[in-house]
């Protein structure tokens, strides 16, 4: 008989603590996890294809000065990298520097994570990427138990990132909320629990015929210490209560007039209020009777009062004490004009979910309303505080933090989430931010795998590709194999390296000389140099003559090879697909003088070659639809593209962006760009980056004299 979850909780917490400690211990390793900067985004979206740059230098924005970051990848690795920092790039450790963390982790084990992709002529449905599918399946493989095992080490790393004045808000639902509450008591300290906020949504969601409709989520609010940031928030009074209580109007001689609730409603509807200062009368008695220092006689009443006698006499001198009739209990005037509103409590019933017609709607299933994040961010952070969100979804946290003058660091495992967030931030003209990913992601996966050496892994990859390894003997590389009864050599690159010019050059040398030479060599790579499309141009002749082929090893393969039985199943079913690289082709760039200080450059996309549809998480019907689009108009697959007109071979600075939602026809991009850029001495290197509707990136680099 399995242990109940109550019995499992101590084990789950203990295991999570050990896992988190292992990650924290790894921070001192020389080969620790780092964040790789894919882009420095300087929001300048296309406007009719023209963007003018007014002397902005390539080096003007320094990476190490930026805090705002959008990170793609597993949040466990992202947080590990944030805590470690990266001295090589000047990015500091974020340990103890984040004032507010809000997370909305997925809590639906039966959720459908498919994404609908809209193309000009058809719609196709994409399943979650295989890496995402593994993450979700791992999260729910044993139901709530595995979900809690997922969340514990992440909460521990979040606690490490929180400042001493920091707060964390965990948005959860009733299926797992009570277990998460107990775990957070253990991790944060029961005394650091501040509130359970109930967010009441407008409609009750049916949970079955014989059940109550579900109409709320919980948000658990904890703090790192007792000295936390707190800015009290207020909401507007309900009109009914205003009419009922603020029904007194003060005359010039100090007397006052009272109106009934119905009279007040009539005044309000006619927009003709009585003259004079409007006020309510509130009780002065203390609800806590055990306050002997506040018990005294005042105006014939021996009571426990809300304030001291000295303060009471002061209020009386100011004309703020009222007796509605001789001998009546004294009350205090509370002027309406001095009231900020009703203090926000733990029941939030005044914030509505994002509906289908809302302006902020971005077609993301778990999108949360901006008003919800506004309240949390304004309450628990100050201007220039850093706000974190490690299950970012549609990016609402970053958008609101940006608007409210906070810095932000966010991450998500989903490519669609990162794409939507990046576009939303550009739409609102955000400050420059970094778009990062986990550096050496495959390397980290390899280190966590059961393979003892890279050579062992290479032998497995060769077998999965259908190649035979050479007999083990001195001088024979263990990452080299051949296709039986052909003159084809197969070379497997390392998951710890970037496949680039050196690899392809070495592959050509092996093809020409190894064991007397071969007709063709196939290079299987995990990670590819950012400039791979430019590098491939150097080997175009070999590719055209079918002497060289470059294929991508599926990024989820190491996830699939966790157990020996997994490997045997893959061999038996032949489900591993090695796909071709995707390419972006750009037409020759035209340049002419704009004025004595600036040049005008024209950039035009020519073609886009998507990797094989077999490598995408699509069913047969949707693959066929995609093949039609590829045949007719491959550039219609581009979701977003950007330009760095002064590429320095180090960091891609996205100084111009265009994307589909930037136009009236939301399914098309502008395929030409005309940029006005400051003149440079010598050659100008222009880098163009495109991201397709599936989240795959391609880069083309061109030089202009």
CORWONOR-V633800 format. One record per residue. N is the residue number from 1. PSI is psi as a letter, one per 30 degrees, with the letter a starting at -180 (none if undefined). BURIAL is + if it has 24 or more other ideal C-beta (glycine too) atoms within 12 Angstrom, else -. Layout:
n=<N:N>
psi=<PSI:PSI>
burial=<BURIAL:BURIAL>
This chain:
n=<1:2:3:4:5:6:7:8:9:10:11:12:13:14:15:16:17:18:19:20:21:22:23:24:25:26:27:28:29:30:31:32:33:34:35:36:37:38:39:40:41:42:43:44:45:46:47:48:49:50:51:52:53:54:55:56:57:58:59:60:61:62:63:64:65:66:67:68:69:70:71:72:73:74:75:76:77:78:79:80:81:82:83:84:85:86:87:88:89:90:91:92:93:94:95:96:97:98:99:100:101:102:103:104:105:106:107:108:109:110:111:112:113:114:115:116:117:118:119:120:121:122:123:124:125:126:127:128:129:130:131:132:133:134:135:136:137:138:139:140:141:142:143:144:145:146:147:148:149:150:151:152:153:154:155:156:157:158:159:160:161:162:163:164:165:166:167:168:169:170:171:172:173:174:175:176:177:178:179:180:181:182:183:184:185:186:187:188:189:190:191:192:193:194:195:196:197:198:199:200:201:202:203:204:205:206:207:208:209:210:211:212:213:214:215:216:217:218:219:220:221:222:223:224:225:226:227:228:229:230:231:232:233:234:235:236:237:238:239:240:241:242:243:244:245:246:247:248:249:250:251:252:253:254:255:256:257:258:259:260:261:262:263:264:265:266:267:268:269:270:271:272:273:274:275:276:277:278:279:280:281:282:283:284:285:286:287:288:289:290:291:292:293:294:295:296:297:298:299:300:301:302:303:304:305:306:307:308:309:310:311:312:313:314:315:316:317:318:319:320:321:322:323:324:325:326:327:328:329:330:331:332:333:334:335:336:337:338:339:340:341:342:343:344:345:346:347:348:349:350:351:352:353:354:355:356:357:358:359:360:361:362:363:364:365:366:367:368:369:370:371:372:373:374:375:376:377:378:379:380:381:382:383:384:385:386:387:388:389:390:391:392:393:394:395:396:397:398:399:400:401:402:403:404:405:406:407:408:409:410:411:412:413:414:415:416:417:418:419:420:421:422:423:424:425:426:427:428:429:430:431:432:433:434:435:436:437:438:439:440:441:442:443:444:445:446:447:448:449:450:451:452:453:454:455:456:457:458:459:460:461:462:463:464:465:466:467:468:469:470:471:472:473:474:475:476:477:478:479:480:481:482:483:484:485:486:487:488:489:490:491:492:493:494:495:496:497:498:499:500:501:502:503:504:505:506:507:508:509:510:511:512:513:514:515:516:517:518:519:520:521:522:523:524:525:526:527:528:529:530:531:532:533:534:535:536:537:538:539:540:541:542:543:544:545:546:547:548:549:550:551:552:553:554:555:556:557:558:559:560:561:562:563:564:565:566:567:568:569:570:571:572:573:574:575:576:577:578:579:580:581:582:583:584:585:586:587:588:589:590:591:592:593:594:595:596:597:598:599:600:601:602:603:604:605:606:607:608:609:610:611:612:613:614:615:616:617:618:619:620:621:622:623:624:625:626:627:628:629:630:631:632:633:634:635:636:637:638:639:640:641:642:643:644:645:646:647:648:649:650:651:652:653:654:655:656:657:658:659:660:661:662:663:664:665:666:667:668:669:670:671:672:673:674:675:676:677:678:679:680:681:682:683:684:685:686:687:688:689:690:691:692:693:694:695:696:697:698:699:700:701:702:703:704:705>
psi=<k:k:k:l:e:e:f:f:e:e:e:e:e:e:e:e:e:e:e:e:e:e:e:e:f:f:f:f:k:e:h:l:k:l:k:k:j:e:k:j:j:j:j:i:l:k:j:h:g:k:k:k:k:i:g:j:l:e:g:e:j:k:e:f:f:k:e:k:k:j:k:k:l:k:f:e:e:e:e:e:e:e:e:e:l:j:f:e:f:g:k:l:k:g:k:g:f:k:f:k:k:k:k:i:k:k:g:j:f:g:k:j:g:k:k:k:k:k:l:e:f:l:k:l:k:k:l:l:l:e:e:e:e:e:e:e:e:e:e:g:e:h:b:e:e:f:e:e:e:e:f:e:f:e:e:e:e:e:e:e:f:k:l:f:g:l:l:k:k:j:k:l:l:f:e:f:e:e:e:e:e:e:e:e:e:e:e:f:k:e:f:g:k:e:l:j:k:j:j:j:l:e:k:k:k:k:g:l:e:i:l:k:k:k:g:l:l:k:j:k:j:l:l:e:a:f:i:l:k:j:j:k:l:l:l:k:k:k:e:e:e:e:e:e:e:i:g:k:k:k:l:e:g:f:l:l:k:k:l:l:e:e:e:e:e:e:e:e:e:f:h:i:l:l:l:l:k:k:l:l:k:k:l:g:k:k:f:j:f:h:i:f:f:g:j:l:k:k:h:g:k:j:l:j:l:f:l:l:e:e:e:e:e:e:e:e:f:f:g:f:k:k:j:f:l:k:g:l:k:k:l:k:k:j:k:e:f:f:k:f:a:k:k:k:a:f:j:j:g:g:k:k:l:j:l:f:f:k:e:f:k:g:h:k:e:g:k:k:k:e:e:e:e:e:e:e:e:e:e:g:l:l:k:g:l:k:k:k:j:g:i:f:c:g:g:e:e:e:e:e:e:e:e:g:g:l:l:l:k:l:l:l:f:k:e:e:e:e:e:e:e:e:e:e:e:e:e:g:h:l:l:k:l:k:j:l:l:j:k:h:e:e:e:e:e:e:f:f:l:g:k:f:l:e:e:e:e:e:e:e:e:e:e:f:f:g:l:k:l:l:k:j:l:k:f:j:k:g:g:k:a:l:k:k:g:l:h:k:k:k:k:j:l:k:f:g:l:k:j:a:e:e:e:e:e:e:e:e:e:e:e:f:f:k:h:f:l:l:e:l:k:k:k:j:l:e:k:k:k:e:g:e:e:e:e:f:e:f:g:e:e:e:e:e:g:h:f:k:k:k:l:k:k:k:f:g:e:e:e:f:h:e:l:e:e:e:e:e:e:e:e:e:f:h:f:k:j:k:l:l:l:k:k:k:k:k:l:k:k:k:k:l:k:e:a:f:f:l:l:k:k:k:k:k:k:e:l:k:j:k:l:k:f:f:f:l:i:k:l:e:e:f:e:e:e:e:e:e:e:e:e:e:i:f:f:f:f:k:e:k:l:l:k:j:f:h:k:g:g:d:k:j:j:j:f:k:k:k:l:e:f:g:l:e:j:f:g:k:l:k:f:k:k:j:k:j:k:k:k:l:k:a:k:k:k:k:k:k:k:k:k:l:f:f:g:k:k:k:k:k:k:k:k:k:none>
burial=<-:-:-:-:+:-:-:+:+:-:-:+:+:-:+:+:+:-:+:+:-:-:+:+:-:+:+:-:-:-:-:+:+:+:+:+:+:+:+:+:+:+:+:+:+:+:-:-:+:-:+:+:+:-:-:+:-:+:-:-:+:-:+:-:-:+:+:+:+:+:+:+:+:+:+:+:+:+:+:+:+:+:+:+:+:+:-:-:+:-:+:-:+:+:+:-:+:+:+:+:+:+:+:+:+:+:+:+:-:-:-:-:+:-:+:-:+:+:+:+:-:+:-:+:+:+:+:+:+:+:+:+:+:+:+:+:+:-:+:+:-:-:-:+:+:+:+:+:+:+:+:+:+:+:+:+:+:+:+:+:+:+:+:-:+:+:+:+:+:+:+:+:+:-:+:+:+:-:+:+:+:+:+:+:-:+:+:+:-:-:-:+:+:+:+:+:+:+:+:+:+:-:-:-:-:-:-:-:-:-:-:-:-:-:-:+:+:+:+:+:+:+:+:+:-:-:-:+:+:+:+:-:+:-:-:-:-:-:-:-:-:+:+:-:+:+:+:+:+:+:-:-:-:-:-:+:-:+:-:-:-:-:-:+:-:-:+:-:-:-:-:-:-:-:-:-:+:+:+:+:+:-:-:+:-:-:-:-:-:-:-:-:-:+:-:-:-:+:-:-:-:-:+:+:+:+:+:-:-:-:-:+:-:-:+:-:-:-:-:+:+:+:-:-:-:-:-:-:-:+:+:+:+:+:-:+:-:-:-:-:-:-:-:+:-:-:-:+:-:-:+:-:+:+:-:-:-:-:-:+:-:+:+:+:+:+:+:+:+:+:+:+:+:+:+:+:+:+:+:+:+:+:-:-:+:+:+:+:+:+:+:+:+:+:+:+:+:+:+:+:+:+:+:+:-:+:+:+:+:+:+:+:+:+:+:+:+:+:+:+:+:+:+:+:+:+:+:+:-:+:+:+:+:+:+:+:+:+:+:+:+:+:+:+:+:+:+:-:+:-:+:-:-:+:-:+:+:+:+:+:+:+:+:+:+:+:+:-:+:+:-:-:-:-:-:-:+:+:+:+:+:+:-:-:-:-:-:+:+:+:+:+:+:+:+:+:+:+:+:+:-:-:+:+:-:+:+:+:-:+:+:-:-:+:-:-:-:+:-:+:+:+:+:+:+:+:+:+:+:+:+:+:+:+:+:+:-:-:+:-:-:+:+:-:-:-:+:+:+:+:+:+:+:+:+:+:+:+:+:+:+:-:-:-:-:+:+:-:-:+:-:-:-:-:-:+:+:+:+:+:+:+:+:+:+:+:-:-:+:-:+:-:-:-:-:-:-:-:+:+:+:+:+:+:+:-:+:+:+:+:+:-:+:+:+:+:+:+:-:-:-:+:+:-:+:+:-:-:+:+:-:-:-:+:+:+:+:+:+:+:+:+:+:+:+:+:+:-:-:-:+:+:+:+:+:+:+:+:+:+:+:+:-:-:-:-:+:+:+:+:+:+:+:+:+:+:+:+:-:+:-:-:-:+:+:+:+:+:+:+:+:+:+:+:+:+:+:+:+:+:+:+:-:+:->
